């Protein structure tokens, strides 16, 4: 297992270096770079050249890349051209909201998708199977921002069941520890804050979970159907093993391999979907920050956000690879 883990860590390092090269090339190729954003339109050539020297843009390309890599290692993304605050500070303030929303969304997707996909496979051709397949198709086809807007109109504005915006009701007192409202409430014992935060999470989390839930349901159903047709499952049944033992040891353990792969990929993509969902519910995460950075050509801020998303993809895929070794020891032997 140690050799398997070291090999995956080396692959992770290579992938991250390749990622930084792509981001550096993208940053250099952007039109209207930072020097044009910081200077007025009527700036002279001498002013532009002086700013380029101050930013180190006149140095050799590999020198710029090494400095760029060093800043990334130090988590020094510079300052936002829009707010003037350090980008690391902006992300640290806003990321907990996005991460909290994404985690609750994936919990919903996994908690509903895997059991639903399994039951649909076990009862293939039944009304439950029909509803699961049809519902998952609708979930995949429905854009996240449209579903978020519909949920907000129906359950917030018309029915008044859930809040319309924010992470907590305005005026709610709370003690901030980690930036995660639910976790902070549990740590400090402020159970009213926990309940308030959970109520605010329901609609955005359901909207964000719609596509992952649909994908997990379909993949689980297909994987379980494939495993149920394997010889070792029929042999276990012929030997008289209990159905619970067959389901736990032979069906679900083997059927989970492709599901785990999909979950790892979906976790990374949730950040992108969270940006749209947060904009509908004014959730206070990175959504508004990224939108403002995009409209104002705040390239350093965009660079920091893209790097965070990309690193999450790489790290999550590493965790998925390592989970293979636990779910199926044959993977370790072949690697």
Helices and strands as residue ranges (DSSP letters): H 2-29, H 34-38, H 45-55, H 61-73, H 87-122, H 127-141, H 144-151, I 152-158, H 181-188, H 191-228, H 231-238, H 243-245, I 246-252, H 253-281, H 286-295, H 299-327, H 329-334
